[in-house]
Amino acid sequence: MWLLGLSVLIIVVFLLMWTLDKIKLNPQNRYILITGCDSGFGNVLARNLDKKGCHVFATCLTSAGAESLTKVSSARLHAMIMDVSNSESIQVAFEVVDKVLIDKPGLWGLVNNAGILGNGGYYEWSTRDEFRRVLEVNLLGPIEVTNVFSPLLRKAKGRIVNMSSGITLAPTPSGGYEMSKCGLEAFSDCLRRQMRHSSVSVHIVQPAFFATNINNANNICDKIEMNWNRMTRSQQDFYGRKCIEELKHVIKESEKGADPRLHLVTDAIEHALLAWSPWSRYPVGILVKIVARLIHVLPAFAADPLTQTILYLPKPQRCR
């Protein structure tokens, strides 16, 4: 009898959670700031939220990006320039937003989406400045943007959505990209606990491999070739030209498997912003939901060879 009662309870709880998950807030007249809207997820998200009636502050790195976004959007979308790695640029953007919201309820949403990819390949191939650049954009940038805009978010009791990556569950060398995203998740978890007293919620989105500019194979292969050209003779002898060519081949083949359905990620972000009961984490894509999670929980002696097999990193010539 108790098994029947437990089964009924589980079903009721499941249906309740499913129902709450589907309830959406009214998007009309909510003010949301999104970074990295030149292309990719940020660009798609900005246009979608604009169509739903949100007032969007879409920040772009380039004037061309801002202009092209303005042409396809309504008057509710305000495209502006902001470099998340530049403190002065962030402050100028804040002053613009603060002026618009002076008599408004505040900033409902902040989406820290802007990001760049490092060189890829072995860590020895990247310089200190190159690692620093990735951390400036992908980690320190979101931290500073969040800190600067926090007063407006507290005023609205709004939401912060940080764009992480499935790579945090199964890190592979990506020129500092994986380090920056692991750091962003740690920041997000701590921030979520800190912000509870302010009624500001924090959410993490973990996309798998999607077809955005950051994953452009030609750009990545150009960086790999640049790394080869600046290696010392000793490094070239150790890694060998075959290692470089194999890595470039893997990158080009991987691009073919990139998921073009960007809406899967932007749908997750929209749920975090507008659902009555949003999630803390949003894994998006089979690679994250199954493969990366499996690698994450396996012991190192099993996880390491599995990662090497799935996310192939060619061996140096001297190690074959």
Phi, psi and omega in degrees: 000319181293331177294321178296316179298318179295319180298317179297318179298316180298317180296317180297315179297317179299314180295323178296314179296319180297319180294313180298325181295332184271346182285127182246147175281158177290118183284346185300133174062027172263136183261125185226133177252132180235131176264155177070054184260009179300322182201185172063212184303316183298318181295313180297315181297317181300316180292321180294315181292326176298316180295330181280352178105005177283154171266115188249128168262102184261107182268135181236157177279331184239153177293328178296319178296318180294319181294316181294326179289321179298323183295332185252014184236170178273180180290347179288337182268126179249103179273131181213165182271131171207127176258112186291349178267004183238116184298319180296319179296320178295318181294321178297317179296320179299318181297323177295311182294316181300322179293321179293323187266010186302326179244023181249170182293347181120188182266113183287320185222144172232121179248107178276090186253333185303136179195159177226162178256146177279197184288328185081171181081201183287146183301328181300341184278346184256147179269167178301317181295326179290319174298317182299320181299316179297316180293325179298316184279313190274337183238300183293327178300304178302324179296313182290319178301316179297315180298317183292319185269000181304319179302321180288327177288321178295323179300322182267353188053051189269204187225143177245129178240118181254127181277104177263219180196152175295344181295341179293336179276334179217073186300136173227151183302121179221039176064027179104347180302314182295324178294317182296322181286325174296319177295321180295324178292319178297317176300316182296317180297315179293319180296320179302319180288322179293321187280353183302324181288345180260000183061028174256126182262153183234134185227146182243131176249129183240085180287154171276221185261105183244158185279080176239171182300331183294336180256020180295118186297321181298317179296317181293318180295326176298321179292320178298318179295321177300318179299317180298317184293335181258002176293153172286165178301321179298317179293318180297322178294324182287310184281318179080150181295330181297322179298318180296313182294322177295319180295318178297322178295317179299318181296316181293322178290323180296323181299327180296333181266003180294135183285122181279353186277074182299336182297337178298322179283315181293330175297320178295318179295318179298322177297317179298327182276325193238356178285147177294327180231080184287160178272162174281324181229144179233089172286131184235120179108146182300320181302326180276312186296328184243297188295307183295321178296321178298312179300323183297325185265347180285151173294157187302323183295338177261323184291321185296309178293328178294318178296318180297326181285315184283313181252077193295125172242111185303145178284147172298157182303320184286349183256004185277000000 
